[in-house]
């Protein structure tokens, strides 16, 4: 990944609002307070916030709750943590599948 892409990712916070389906929005952390009302006006909407490692997501979750959004959740560890979790889960699943096949 180029430094320019790393910089762009560093400043982005992703907001996934679940309102009878899902809406995925990339909102720059510095603009969150200004844009969220138009993107997700329903303060009872379920919102999952995530960033690369979880720090900006945690802060954004706090800010959204202070703004009156009631159901806001941060993806702990960010998308890197999720990626690592899924890789571990996939690897474990493959190991279990191999063990089952060996037992046949």
Secondary structure as a PSIPRED ss2 file (coil, helix, strand):
# PSIPRED VFORMAT (PSIPRED V4.0)

   1 X C   1.000  0.000  0.000
   2 X C   1.000  0.000  0.000
   3 X H   0.000  1.000  0.000
   4 X H   0.000  1.000  0.000
   5 X H   0.000  1.000  0.000
   6 X H   0.000  1.000  0.000
   7 X H   0.000  1.000  0.000
   8 X H   0.000  1.000  0.000
   9 X H   0.000  1.000  0.000
  10 X H   0.000  1.000  0.000
  11 X H   0.000  1.000  0.000
  12 X E   0.000  0.000  1.000
  13 X E   0.000  0.000  1.000
  14 X E   0.000  0.000  1.000
  15 X E   0.000  0.000  1.000
  16 X E   0.000  0.000  1.000
  17 X E   0.000  0.000  1.000
  18 X E   0.000  0.000  1.000
  19 X C   1.000  0.000  0.000
  20 X C   1.000  0.000  0.000
  21 X C   1.000  0.000  0.000
  22 X C   1.000  0.000  0.000
  23 X E   0.000  0.000  1.000
  24 X E   0.000  0.000  1.000
  25 X E   0.000  0.000  1.000
  26 X E   0.000  0.000  1.000
  27 X E   0.000  0.000  1.000
  28 X E   0.000  0.000  1.000
  29 X H   0.000  1.000  0.000
  30 X H   0.000  1.000  0.000
  31 X H   0.000  1.000  0.000
  32 X H   0.000  1.000  0.000
  33 X H   0.000  1.000  0.000
  34 X H   0.000  1.000  0.000
  35 X H   0.000  1.000  0.000
  36 X H   0.000  1.000  0.000
  37 X H   0.000  1.000  0.000
  38 X H   0.000  1.000  0.000
  39 X H   0.000  1.000  0.000
  40 X C   1.000  0.000  0.000
  41 X C   1.000  0.000  0.000
  42 X C   1.000  0.000  0.000
  43 X C   1.000  0.000  0.000
  44 X C   1.000  0.000  0.000
  45 X C   1.000  0.000  0.000
  46 X E   0.000  0.000  1.000
  47 X E   0.000  0.000  1.000
  48 X E   0.000  0.000  1.000
  49 X E   0.000  0.000  1.000
  50 X E   0.000  0.000  1.000
  51 X C   1.000  0.000  0.000
  52 X C   1.000  0.000  0.000
  53 X C   1.000  0.000  0.000
  54 X C   1.000  0.000  0.000
  55 X H   0.000  1.000  0.000
  56 X H   0.000  1.000  0.000
  57 X H   0.000  1.000  0.000
  58 X H   0.000  1.000  0.000
  59 X H   0.000  1.000  0.000
  60 X H   0.000  1.000  0.000
  61 X H   0.000  1.000  0.000
  62 X H   0.000  1.000  0.000
  63 X H   0.000  1.000  0.000
  64 X H   0.000  1.000  0.000
  65 X H   0.000  1.000  0.000
  66 X H   0.000  1.000  0.000
  67 X C   1.000  0.000  0.000
  68 X C   1.000  0.000  0.000
  69 X C   1.000  0.000  0.000
  70 X C   1.000  0.000  0.000
  71 X E   0.000  0.000  1.000
  72 X E   0.000  0.000  1.000
  73 X E   0.000  0.000  1.000
  74 X E   0.000  0.000  1.000
  75 X C   1.000  0.000  0.000
  76 X C   1.000  0.000  0.000
  77 X C   1.000  0.000  0.000
  78 X H   0.000  1.000  0.000
  79 X H   0.000  1.000  0.000
  80 X H   0.000  1.000  0.000
  81 X H   0.000  1.000  0.000
  82 X H   0.000  1.000  0.000
  83 X H   0.000  1.000  0.000
  84 X H   0.000  1.000  0.000
  85 X H   0.000  1.000  0.000
  86 X H   0.000  1.000  0.000
  87 X H   0.000  1.000  0.000
  88 X H   0.000  1.000  0.000
  89 X H   0.000  1.000  0.000
  90 X H   0.000  1.000  0.000
  91 X H   0.000  1.000  0.000
  92 X H   0.000  1.000  0.000
  93 X H   0.000  1.000  0.000
  94 X H   0.000  1.000  0.000
  95 X H   0.000  1.000  0.000
  96 X H   0.000  1.000  0.000
  97 X H   0.000  1.000  0.000
  98 X H   0.000  1.000  0.000
  99 X H   0.000  1.000  0.000
 100 X H   0.000  1.000  0.000
 101 X H   0.000  1.000  0.000
 102 X H   0.000  1.000  0.000
 103 X C   1.000  0.000  0.000
 104 X C   1.000  0.000  0.000
